[in-house]
């Protein structure tokens, strides 16, 4: 079925290419050409030479690499057991665990850091308690190891989400056969389950690696500057947006991130992960022995405690009047919520609209790209994947500046102003920045779907379109939903491009409002209150989509 | 499918239009880096005074604000720029992005100390005053049994090792003014020596200037170098903090200016005039805002104990020289980052070793140890650029040249690399010398 290239495929690919060119490639090139340009406009590679001549930047490069790799290891240690236990064993509250496990992604950048400082900081609650009880304090939040700690806690849901989706897609017969052949316990996991779920794990792990490698917020909040992203940001924002070295760093980051994604894809190539039968949901969930149960619940409890600590922190902060050098705040109030609801309720609506729109665009594009790449022979299809994935490595600042440059003169009639100053630019920026998540999730879902199912449908006389509608998309639903959820929740807390592109407070989303509040002493309470509302909304959405999924797989099961 | 998509897009657009009512014709847009409490207070006051006019706030940090204004076409730009750092206004004025406007408010003095309140060329006007000082958390100091600091020099003392926090001049306009104030007040070499000692005592060089008052308020750090209103506002909001102006301080205005090519310049002028009026100045005294008004008679309404720079409650020793500051802006910022921010770990290690050796020698003095310790201090606390070089016009010009020129960029980069490695070596040498000094104590 993959022999022909239909005009419909070409048209879809063309439309996607146009979107990516207009809102990703050209804006980014409009900014990064500085890295290659000389004063008189000629091309030069001198700036790259300069990069490698600076020991600070070489050191930063290795630090970034170390932090990214170590974060993947720590995030895997957190996420893999949680995903496996909740997907394969009878565990009370598995759904709750999966929902709570996604919460860290929802934490708006500044709130998360503020809350982590309050809980794990030098004189945060934990260290004050430790100091009182044992006379020691632990530097959780200092230096590179602090960055790794925070990044792993923040990004492990990428692995959890993708791995859970992959586990749910494994043919239960595989595990049952393995069990019949005598494999169980760790051996079953290591030799059968985990290898089959590899696409999901690699999708998640590579996302973690690239996100951490490019992440700016966490190192900055922890005041770690000897890493690549902070160096690029510091140069661009302090030496001016014309400073070439800042863009050289950006280009190197983009290149390296794409290399990492390519390596991840290569690692999976040449192997077949597809299973014909669907659904771990159909398989029997195993029981845990008492010792295993203690271990599983213990680990999950520990992880949730870590994950929820910052949430508890902002919850306390949102109800606090004064919180200083004490384990918990000493005065409580609800005034912060009143302030937020009186002044910023429009931002909540804006956030839902922008993030929903962006996530919708992302899953449509993501599904289309996954299908084009895996199921067609369209020339240049890999380029679409590559371009969409490259968005992951584009710092929000670069994209924001690119949009301002490119679209300030583009008048859109019904918006009543230039595109760069209208609200629509925000959902566009979000959809471009979060597209890689949707593409990864959709690709992983399609990789696990055996092509013979489509061939069967087509040989039974279904048209290609009907096959897509009735077979491919429904069977990919889990991955598509994972993509939607990831895009939605990360878009709703996006900050770096928002800061540049939000043209007015009345059109701004919550992340912007939280950032504003968090810039002053009296604003921390209201900022935390807005953060709590954001977390609650997104958590409710995530829970609802998990419920929807659970209902769907039950329905599929019933049909089968 | 496309039909459905289009319908969905139209529906969403309609929803957005409902969610965010279309801008009315009567709207004044202000780009500012000031916190939300301040802008909310001004919005309330201004809108009640001018019914039918909407005040739209565009909150951006100063650097992003300048970039934003610059990237927009004339006619679609916001109306007013409002921020602390005078450098940003200088940049805007040089790029022709500001328009001269004088609301003619009587009673505002021409100068505070030797510093002109308004731009001598008339492009922007002082709207509030700001001084720089030391803020501390009283609970933190009590728990760690630390004395209360009064002067910058106090912060260089070993007793405060690991308890101080500051930001970097390249990150924050206000920190730049503080650093420049110390350099102008103490002189280049002594000023840098003091800055290096304070940074060596610092637990963190924060990326945001607000990171310092935030960390001090919630007790993560004990003492911070901050702009006055952060300290005053935190105290007014019930946090256990105190704030003092050291004698080496300067009072500098925070500014407001009309943007050239604004959408509605007339409304912009009306807003600027309002912020400078008696009523507008009174908003600054709101406890959540706690800024020093520029109009002297406003202080009659100030709460007890509120500092008044016109009545001598702050005695700034430094007559801030804005030209000097602007001339060496990049040098100071870059030197600070290369030798302090990016080498903070190494600098702290040097400070720790020096403090240890000093404590040991204080108990059992010996001349050889003293000499080694002095050498260690000299290694760690001497700036890698000396005063003569910092005054060299050609040297300074290199930093101001366009960064697009690959040759210049290369020279600057090579220089920064040199500072960075030299600082690293110096700190390592200081550690070695200090441990030798400590070893002389038997």
Interface residues (C-beta under 8 A of the other chain):
Chain A: X34 X37 X38 X39 X44 X46 X47 X49 X50 X53 X54 X55 X56 X114 X117 X118 X121 X122 X123 X124 X143 X220 X221 X223 X225 X226 X230 X234 X237 X238 X239 X240 X241 X242 X243 X244 X245 X321 X322 X323 X324 X325 X326 X331 X343 X346 X349 X350 X353 X357 X401 X404 X405 X408 X409 X414 X416 X417 X418 X420 X421 X423 X424 X499 X500 X502 X503 X504 X505 X506 X507 X516 X517 X518 X519 X520 X521 X522 X523 X524
Chain B: X12 X13 X15 X16 X19 X20 X21 X22 X23 X29 X35 X36 X37 X38 X40 X56 X57 X58 X59 X60 X61 X63 X64 X67 X68 X71 X72 X73 X76 X137 X139 X140 X143 X170 X171 X203 X204 X205 X206 X207 X208 X210 X211 X213 X214 X215 X217 X218 X219 X220 X221 X230 X233 X234 X237 X238 X239 X240 X241 X288 X330 X333 X337 X338 X341 X342 X345 X402 X403 X404 X405 X406 X408 X409 X410 X413 X414 X416 X417 X420 X421
